């Protein structure tokens, strides 16, 4: 029996670095292996120790080691694509510089590298712009994580690809209200006590952590940052030396749901985003989300978070304070749970799977 072969770029899996792209890739792979499609999946990766545990156990997935260097890995993926694959899936808006020898599906999470003021002056931006434009011209289908990402791409690159589709990502079913037996032990491991304001992300400038650091001493609850790189932490600490929030650089993937469930709320103060998983994961765990009042976060949370001016510290204080009212709190929890319900688990990836099935049917 013929089984279509899919090559997936898994270079985003790096130990100690949790990203939205990594969440997307993990969820998509899990949905593919659980789907009714009879597939052979080859996952091209740099580091085996970074692959999510459950993917190791999937018989449909074959792990292919490729070199860690940029040019060497690009060359390796191009060479692999010549070996009878029906489709190459990239979690990035770019494709290998030497091309791919089969149908391609790429993913635009955002175009912040090209648009955000602190990033677009970098020399690599010119190269990234060229690669993104080239990928959009070549790709058989392009996924956009949000309507906002699609419109921003068209605005700055002048094209959106020949087959653009907006596909909101599914949310891992591990994010749920029900607690696990070992959650107290997880909190002890990270020296956490319940009831904190949680922020998840890499801490790059567009994450806008300053608006929360500015109010840290005025907030009645502890401020906990998870996932901020050492370089980004130093960037923010040098600017806000008068506050001492808790910084947790790396959290084990299996521990993150427990850390979210123990939070009073999740805050996402970003000045710009492409999708943003943490508010949706928090909603799924029964934890209210406070997010910046920017179009993409209104879109992806469906109007069911609390929206705050990303540049107004007082508004963040007042909105956090409003959640101390138990009725307000319960209302936000209920709205969040209703919004994410269709996104949870297998159901959240049905349109992605249908798109892949469509591409495979024309090979």
N, C-alpha and C positions, 0 to 999 in steps of 0.2 A: 504494500500500500504506500502511495506517495505521501510524504509529509513535507510541507513547505519548510524551508530553512530560513530563519530570521537571524540576522546579525545585529547585536545590540551593543552600542558604545557604553561601557560601564566604567569609564575612567573617573566618573564623579565619586565613586566609592573610595574614600580615603579614610583610614582609621583616625578617629578623633575629630573629624570634620563633618558635622551634620548640616546639610543645606537643603533648601527647597527643591533643588534639582535632584538631590539624592532621594528625598521623600517621594517625588514624582516617579523616579526610576524604580524604586523599590515597589511602589504600589502598582505600577504598570506591569512589571514582571510577574508579580504575584497574581494579578488578574489574568494575565496571559496563560500561565500554567494551570489555572483553575477553570479556564474557559473550555468550551467544547471544540476549539480548534485543535486539529492534530498537527502540532508544530514540533519542529526541532529548533531550539533556541541556543545560540552560541553567544555567550557574554564575554566580551573582550575587556579585560581588567588589568590594572597595574599591580594591585595588592590583594592577595587572597584573604588576608586577615581582616579586610574591611568589608567583605561581603556579608550582608545580613544573614543571620543563622538559618532562617527558614528557607532561604534560596539554595543553600548547600544541599538540602534534602530533596530538591525537586529533580526528578528524573528527566524532565524535559529540557533541563538547562545543562549545557556543557560549558565549563569554564575554560577560557583560552587566555593564557598569560601573554601579555605584550610588553615591550620595553617601556620604562617609565619616562624616558626623554620625549619631549614634544615631537620633534621631527621623526624619530624612530617609531613612535607609537602611531603617528599619522600614516607612515609608510606601511606599517604592519596591518592596519585596518584596511587600507586600500588593497593590499595583497590578499587578505582574507576574503574580501568582497567578491573576488574572482572565482571562489570555490563553490559555485552552485547555489548561492543564496538568492532567495526571491525578494527579500526586503532588508534594507538597513535602517535601523531606528536610531536617531540621534536625539539625546535629551537636550541638545544645544541648538541655537539658531545657526550654527556653522557646521559645515561638512569637512571631512579630511581634505587637506590642501591638494592632494594628488588625485582626488576624485574617488567615486565609488562605482563599482561595476554592476549595479543592480538598482532596482527601484529604491527611492529614499523617502523617509519620513522624518522631518526635523521638527523641533519644538522651540517656540519663542516664549520664554517666560517673561522677559522684559527687554528693553533696549537701553537700560540705565548706563551701560558702558559708553553709549554714544550720546546720551542726552543729559545726564546729571552733571552739573557744572564742575564738580571736583574731579570727575573722571574723564570728561571729553577732551581735556588738554593733554592727556597722555599720548605718547608716540604710538602705542599699540592700538589706539582707537582707529587710526587710519586703516590698519591691517584688518581689525575686527569689522569695520564697516564694509570693506571689500569682500571679506569672507561671508558676511551675512547676506549681502546683496547676491553674491554668487550662489549661495545655498537656496535662496528663495527662487532663483531662476531655474535651478536644477531639480529641486525636490518634487516628488510626485504628489505630495500632500504636506501641508504645514499646519501643525497644531499651534494655536495661540491660547495661552492660559487664561486670558481675559479679553473682553472687548476693548478695554483700554490699551492692552499691549498691541492688539491689532491696529488700532488707530494711531498709536505712537509710531509703530513701525512704518505705516504708510506715510506718516508726516515726515519722518526723518530719513527714510530710505527711498521713498517714492514708489514702493511696490509692496505687495503682501504675498506674492506667490500665486501660482496658477490654480491652486486648490486649497484656499485658506479656510480653516474651521476653528471656531472658538470651542474649547473643551475645558471646562472646569474640572480640576483633578478630584479624584476620589480621596476619601480619608480612611486611613487604616482603622479597622474594626477594633483594634486594641484600645482606641480612645473611646471610652465609655464611662458612664456614671459609676457602675459597679466597681468596688475596690477589690484589690487582690489581698491575700492574707499577709504578704510580706511588706506591705507599704510602709509600716512604721520603721522597719529595718532599712528600707531604701532611704527614708528621710534621715535616719541616724547616720548613714554612710556619707551623706553630703552635708551633715550638720545643719539640717533645716528643721524649723518648727512651722506648723501649719499657719495659714493666714497671711502670707506674704503677697506682695504685688510682684508678679512674675513677668519677665521680659525674655523672649527667646530670639536669638539671631546672632549673626556674626559681628555686629557692632560697627560695621563700616559707616562712613559719614552719613549716607542717606537714611540710615536707621534712626538718626535724630535722637540719640539717647540723652543729649544735653537737656532737653525739656523736662525729662524726669529727674535727672541728677540735680537740676536746678531747684526742684521742690522736695528733694529727699528729706531734708530736715523739717519740712512742714507737713510731711505725710505721717499719719499715725502708724502706718504699717511698714514693715521691713521691705526693702527693695532688693530683688534677687535677679541677677542677670545670668542667663545660661547660654553658652555657646559662643561667647565673645572671645575672639582670638587674643593672644597676648599682646600683639601689636596694637590692636584696636583698643584693648583695655588701657594700655599706656597712653594712647591718644586722648581718651576721655578723662583719665585720672589727672593728666597734666593740666587739663582745663577746669576740672572741678575737684580741687585738692581738699576742699572743706567738707566733703561728704565721704562716707565709707560704706557703700552698699556691699552686698555679698556678690562676689564674682565666681562663677563656676564655669571653667573653661570647657570641660568635656563631661557629658553625661552619657552613660551607656544607653544605647537605644531602647533596651527593654525597660529602663528605669524612667524614661521621660513621661509616660502616662501617669505614673504615680506622683511625680513632681508637679505635674499640671493639676491633678485632682486635689493636691494639698494647698493649692494657691487660693487666696481670696478672690483674685481676678487676674486676668492676663492683660498686659498693656502692649500695644504696638504703635509707637509714636512716629513711625516712618514718614519721611517727607515724600517718598516715592517708593513704589513697589511694582512687582509684576503680577503677583498673586497673593502670597502670604498664607502659609499653612497654619502657624500657631493660633491665630484667632479661631479658626475652624476646629482645630484639635481641642482647644479649650472649651468651645461650645459643646462639642461631643462629650466632654467629660463633666458637663454641668457646671462650668465655670464661666462667669460673664467675661466678655471681651470689651476693652476700651481701645479704640483705634483712631488713628488720625482721620480727620474728615477730608480725605482725598478720594477722587472718583473710583480708583481701582479697589480700594478697601470697602467702599460703599457697595460696589458691584459684587465682590466676592463674598461679603457677609450678608448681602441681600437686605440691608437696612435693619438688621437684627442685632447689631452691636451698639455700643454707645460711641458717638462720634465727637471728637474733640479737635479743636484748632491745633495743628502741630506746632504752632509758634506762640501759644498762649499758656504759660505755666499756671496762671490762676485758674484757667478753665479746667486743666487737668486736676488741680486740687479739688475744685468744686464737684467735678464729675466723680472722682474717687469717693468723695464724701457722700454723694447721693446713694452710693451702693451700701452705705452703712444702714440705710433703711431696709428692713427685712422684706417688705413688700416689693420695693423696687428691685431688690436683689432677686427674689423669686421670679419676678416678671422677666428679667433678663435671662435667667437660666432657662425658662420655658421657651422663650422666643428662639434662643440659640439652639436648643435641642430640636425644635421643629424644623429649623432651617437646614441643619446638617443631616437630618435623617436620610434624605435621598442620596447623599454623598457617601454614606458609610459602606465600607466593605466592597463586595463584588458589584453591587448596584451602581456605585459611583463611577465605574469604569466601563459601563456597557457601551457608551458611544465610542470610546476609544477602540474597544474590541471590534465593533462594527466597522469602523474605518479601516482597521487592519485587514479584516475579512474582505472588505471591498477591494483593497489593493491586491490582495493575494488572488482574488478571483480573475484578475486580468493578466496575471503572469503566464 
